[in-house]
Every structure is written in C-alpha cells, then in structure tokens.
Amino acid sequence: MKRELPQIIKLTEYELRILDRDSIPESVGKKIYQNYRKEIDIEFPNFKTKYQWQLKSIGKVGNIPITPEFHIAIRPKVPINNIFGMLDYAYNLNIKFPQGQIQCQSLEQTYERLANILAQKILERCRKGLYRDYLSKTERLAYIRGRVDLRSALQKPWDVKLKCHYNEQTGDIEDNQILAWTLFIIGRSGLCRESVSSTVRKAFHALQGFVTLKHFKSAACIDRTYHRLNQDYQLLHALCRFFLDNTGPSHETGDREMLPFLINMASLYEQFVAEWLKANTPKGFEVESQHPVTHDQNYSDEIDLIIRDIETNEILYVLDTKYKAPDKVAKDDLNQIVAYANALNCQNAILIYPQNLKQPLDIKHGDIRVRTLTFSLNSDLNQAGKTFLYHFFKDMIDLYKK
C-alpha cells in the first residue's frame, strides 16, 4: 500500500502566515502550541483573527513533523546556498566542492547532502579500520591479566578469581560512539531520500557490531583531541555536531517517530560571524568568541565577540551579533553592549546586523563609542565579510591616527 505524503504547512521565518480555519485540525494546532510554541507563534481561529489560523516562525528554520499527516516546513529568508556557507564556517567543516556542486534548493537538501557526506566518510573509515584506543578495565578473572589487586586477593584467599586491572584495545570508544548515535538520529529524521537513507543505514550497520549505541549531546563533539591516527575524525565530529545541534527531541513516544530538524538562525549567525572573522581578520589582531564577563558577584555573562591587539593584549572592540532587521537599535541592545564595554574597560562597541538599519547608529555613550555595522547574508558571504572588514578597519585606522 502506497504511503500518503504528509500535508506540509510552509512558513518563512518571521513572516506571518494566515490559513483558513479548515486548513489545520484543532488537534494539530494544540500539538503545535503544546510542543513548539517557542519556535512558532500560533493564534487559534477566533473573533480577533477573523476565525483564521495565524502562524509565525520565531527565529528557527527547518522541518517539524507535528503528526505523520502534518509537517511544518520553515524556510529561511537567507538564500539556501548561503545557509550552507554559514554552516561550513560555523562548524569548521571545510568541505571543498567543485564549482557549482553545492546548489541546494531547500534546507532538506542541505541536510541530506551533509548526511550523505558523513555516511560516506564513515564507511570509508570503516574500510580502513576504526580508530581504536586502550581503555582501563577491572574484572575478576580466573587467570592473571595486567596488574593483580593484591589487597583483594589477600582478603579473600579462597576466591579463585583474581581482581585484575588491565588495559584493553577496543573500537568501542567515544570517538566512534558519537558517529553511531548521530547516524541513528539522522535515520529517524525522515528527511533523506531512499538513496541517502540506504547509505546512512549501511554506515550505521557497519558500526553496530563494534560500537555501543549511547546518547550524546553536541557538546561531546567540541574540544576533542586529534592526532595522526584519528585526524580524519575531526571532520566527522564537526558534521556530527551540526546534526546533534539541530535535531530536536521527539515530543511523541515510540522509536519510530520522526524528529524535528530546526536551525536557530540567531545562533548560526553568531557562530558564522565569529568563525569568519577568526579566519579572515588580519594578523596582529585576535578574535575571541564567547568571552566571559562578570558584571557583579551575582551576575556573569558571555560576550559574542571581542577583538584584542595581540602585542599589547588590549581589548580594542566588543562586538555583539543581532540576527534581526529593526529600523533602529533597540534600547535593551544598546544598554547591553554598553554594559559589556564598561565591564571590560573597552571604549569601542559594535552591534552587527544582517542588513542595513534604516537608522544606523554612531554615538558616544559616555566614554564608549557605539556603532552599527552590517555583515550581510543576502549576497556572496565572503564579499559581505570583506565589506564588513573594510568599514571596521577603516574606523580602526582613523582611531589610531587620532
């Protein structure tokens, strides 16, 4: 029996979508409100809405399976290929494609492309042999292996089994367990066509006989140690981080339920700008992301970005990314970055937006100069970055001249 395709409600981030009352069953509306009200602002049909549904995505893009029959697809305002470019920088993927080979028409295709790359590279690693490491084990054995626990043996001389401490080389280590868990998550997403799903299953089964399936969060993929024996795992774990970051938990019970795939655009923009600047800022300056700052003994925070002079170690600029398109700077955003600058005794603060503001800012707030700059996402990302750096360092040169 042929499976019916689900009805897909298409939204665009931050844009209001109005639907007839009969378009969505009330039970589906309740599930959206109960499980995804942080991602989707939903108004039920009532007198105020003229008895129509009103839905708006709140900064997330991707795919949400509400029920097997109803899915929500949220499109980004940013061009899809630029999403791919942002992910490439944000997750340090460094995937090099031939010219014209990264064309994707949707987020689902981007997800599928990266899933296929991960599965293929895991299969390639399996053919060469999985990375193995020594793990410490303690067991009671009928023979001596490694180091015998003499105290335990003397306390129980009648026990024929000796407590032994030894190291065992195994492929069932965290490096490989992360790969298996990620493939398991991708398999549950339902976003890949059969050709890619088949490759994902093949890679999962190649690991299944050697690796224990354990739950991991994306943080497990960060700050890992790599050397000549497992250097290729760096890309594998970067891809895993992307899938674990953006695949949410199912709100239904049962292992067969599909999982939502949602990208937090504000977080992605922040990560992308940080990594792009780290890769492209001229020598002599250091870019640091998520810099900790303490305002008082009861409150600490993290600043999106700081730029310091390497020679003097002086913090020259405090930067905060804002994935929004207001006409002017919000008062709270201004107060926040001024507080950051004050906490670090820095006299220059910049708010970064994805498009030009109708009322850009360049003011003195006490001793602190606060400005707005644009790192656009609507055209070529590298060119947009160069334009940003031009305006940024033009200001810095002027500053030093003074």
N, C-alpha and C positions, 0 to 999 in steps of 0.2 A: 504494500500500500504506500503510495507516494505521500511523503510528509508535506503538509501545507506550510508555506513560508509565513513567518510572523508578520503582523501589521507593524510597520515602522513609523513612529512619530518623529518627524525631523525638526530639529531646533537648530538655531545658530546662537552661539554664546552671546549672552547679554541682550538678545533681541526677544521681544515679546511675541509669542505665538498664540493666536486665538483660534479655537476649534469649536465646531458645533457641539451641542450637548450630546448628541448621539455618537460622536466620534470616539469617545472613551467611556467604557463601562465604569460605573461608580466604584466597583471593587478594585479596578486598576488604579483609579485616582487615589483611593485610600492607601494602596501599596506605595504609590509614588510619594505621598505625603508622609507615611509612616517610616519609610526606609531611606528616602532620598531628598528630604526637604532641605538638607544642607547643600545639595547640588542643584536642585530645581525648585524655584519659587512657583508654587501652584495655587491657583484660585479655582474653587469649585463653582459650577454654574449657580448663580444667584441673581437677585434683583440688580445688585451693583454691577455685575459683569454681563448684564443683559442675557442671563441664563446661558452663558457660553463658558468653555474652559479657557483659562489663561495660564500659560506656562512660560517660564523664562529660566534659562541656564544661568547659574551663578558662578562663573569663572572656571567651569570644568567642561572638557570636551571628550567625546568618546562614545561608547556604546553601553547602554544599560538594559539588560533583559529583565523587564518587570515581571512578565509571565512568559510561558512558552509562546503565547499568541501575540503578545505586545512587547515591542522593544522601543527604546528611545535612542535615536542617533543624534548626537550633538556635534555640529560642525564648528570648526574654529573660524574666526574672521581672518586669521593669518593664512596665507597661501600654504597648501599642504606640503609642497617641497621645502618651504621654509621651516615648517614643523620638523621635518626630517633633519634639516640642517641644524636646528636648535638642539634636537636630541643628540645629534652627533657630537656637538660641543659639550653639552651639559653632562653627558655620561662618558665623555672621553672615549668614544667608540673608534674614532679614526678609521672609519671604513671608507676605502677608496674605490669608487665605482668608475667605470669608463664613462666618458661624456655622454649624457643623455640616458643613463641607465638607472636613474633614481626617480624617474617620473612615477608619482603615485597620485591617484585620483581621490583617495579618501584616507581617513585615519585607519580604517580597517586594512587597507592595502599596505600602509606603513607598518602596522602591527604584524601583518602576515610576512612582509619582506624581512623584518628583523627576526621573526620566529624561524623562518627558513634558514637564515644565516646562522643562527645559534644552533639549530638542529644539525645542519650540515657540518659545522665545525666540531660539534661534539662527536659525531660519527667519525670524522677524520681523526680526532684524538683517540677514540676507542680503537681504531685500526692500528694506530701506533702504539697503543697501550696507555691505560690510565696512569696518571701520576699516583705513585704510592709513597707512603711515609711510615715511619715507625711510631707505633702507639704503645704506651706503657700499659701493661695488663697485670692483674694479680689474680691467681687462681690456685685452688688446692688440687695438686696433681699427684699421681701415683709414681711419678718419676721426677728427677731434678731437672729444672729448666731455669736458666738465669740465676737469680740470687734467692737462696732459701731464707725464709724468715725463721732464724734460729730460736728466737724467743718463743714463737708459737709452737715450734717443734718440741722444745724442752717442756713447755707447759702441758702438752698432750703427747707424750712419747708413745702412747698406744695407737695413735691415729696414723694409719699407713699412708695417708695422703699428706703431702707437704705443701705448705703455703709458699708459693714461688712468685717472685716479681721478675718480669721479663719484658722485653720489647718485641713487638711483632710487626712485620711489614705488611701493610694492607692498603687496598684501594678504597676501603670504606671509611673515608675521611671527609672532613667538612668541605674541602675543595670540590669533591665530586658529589657530595650530598646536596650542595646548593644547586648544581646542574640538574640533578634528578627532580628536585622539588619544583624548579622553575618549569621544566618540561611538563610536569604534572599539571601545573597551573595553566600553562598555555593550552594543554589538551582540554581543559574544562572551559576555556573561554568561548569556544564555538565560533571564533572569528576567522578561522583559517579554512580555506577551501580544502577539498579532499586531498589534492596532490601534496599540499604542505602538511596537512594533518597526518598524512601517512608517513612523511619524513620525521615529524615530531614523535610519532608513536615508535617508529623504528629506533630513534635515538634513545627514547625512554627505555625501551626493552633492552637495548644494548647495555644500559647502566643497571637495570633492575636486578640482574643476577649477582652484582658485585657491591651494590650500594644500598644502604638502608634509606628508606624514604622518611625524611624528617622535615618538619615545618621550619621555614626560615623567613625572616623579615629582610627587607632590602639593606638594612644596616650591616648585615653579615657580609655584604659584598664590598664594603668600604675598608680601606686601610689594611688590606691583606698583604702578606709577604710573598714576593715573587723572585725567582732566581732562574738559572738556566734550565732547570728541569721542569719548571711549570710556568715559564714566561708566557706561553700562549693562553694560559688560564686568565690572564688579565683582561683580555677582550671578552672572554666567555662570561666572566663575573660582571663586567660592565653591562653586557646585554641582560644578564640575569637581574641586575639592579633595576634596569628600566622596567622589566615585566613585573617584578615584585613591588616596585614603587607604585605602579599604575593599574594593577589588577586588584580590585577591592574584594572584600569578603562577600559571600552569597548571603542573602537575607532569608533564604529558604533552607529547609533541612533536606538532607539527602545528597549523596555524592554525585548525582547526575545533573544537578542544577548548574546552569551556565553562570559564569562570573562576570561582573561588570568590568569594563576597561575604561578608566577615566584619567585623563591628564589634567592636573592642576596647572592652568596656564600661568598664574602668577608665580608659582614656584618654579616652573620651567623657565620663564623669562628671567627670573633672578639667577638661576643656575647657569643659563646660557650666557648672559651678560658677564657674569663672573669669570667663566671659563674662557670666553672670547678675549676678555681683557688680559687675563693671565697669559694667554698665548700670543698676544699682539702688542702689549704695552712696551714701549721702547726700553732699552737697557738703562739701568740706573734707578728704575722705579720698581717697587714690589707691590703686587696686588694681593690682598688678603681678604678672603670671604668669611662670613660668619664670625666676625671679630667680637669677642665678649666684652661687655661694658657693664660696669656697676654704677648705678645712679645713687643708691644709698644701701644701707645694710639689709633692707627688706626687699630690694628690687634690682634685678640684673636682667640684661637683655643681650641680643646679638645684633650687630650692625651688618647689613648686607655686604658692604664692601668698604675697605679703606685702601688708600694709596699712600705709601711711605717712600721717602728718599732712602735708598739702600745705604748710602755713605754716611748719612747723619742719623738714620733710623727715625727721623721726624715724620709724624703722620701729617701729610700735606692736605689730604682730602678725605672727607667722609661722604659716601655715596649710598643712596637708597633707591632701589628699583620700585616702580609703581606700575603694575600692569592694569592700567585704566586709561580712559580717554576723557577726562573732565575738561571743561572750558578753562579752569584755573586751578591752582594748587589748593587743596583742602586745608583748612586751618589746622586740623589734627596732624596732617602730614608735615606741615611746616614746623609745628611745635615739636614733633618727634625728632626730626633731623637736627633741629637746633639743640635739643637735649643731648643727642649723640655727640655733636660737635663740642658742646660745653664739657661733657664728661671726659673727652679725650684732649681737651685744650687745643682744639683744631679750629682754625679761622676760616675754613672753606668747606662748604657743604653743597652737594649737588643732588637733586632729585631727577631720576632718569625715567622717561616715559616712552612708550612705543610709538607715539605720534606727537606732532607739534601741538602745543596748547594754544588756544585762541588768545589766552592772556599769559604769556610766558613770564617767568619771574627772574629778577636780578636785583636783589635788595640787600641792604645791610641790616642785620638784626643784632643790635648791639655791636660787638666786635666781629661778628660772623657774617660773611658774605654767603647768601643762599641763592642758588641759581637753578634753573631747569634746563636740561638738555634732552635730546631725542636720540634713542637708538631704535631706528625704525625696523619694523618687521614686514613691511609691505613690498619691499623690493629685494635686491640681492643683499644677503646678510653681511658679506664681507665689505661691500661698498658702504653699507649703512654704518658698519663699525669704523671704517676709515673716516667717514664724515664726522662721526661722534668724536673720534680721537683728534681730528683737526680742530674742532671747536674747543675741545677740552684742553689740548696742549697749547693752542693759541692763547688761551686765557692764562695758562701757567707761565708761558714765556713773558707775557705782559706783566704778570705778577713779579717775576724775577727782575725785570727791568726797573720796576719801581724800587 
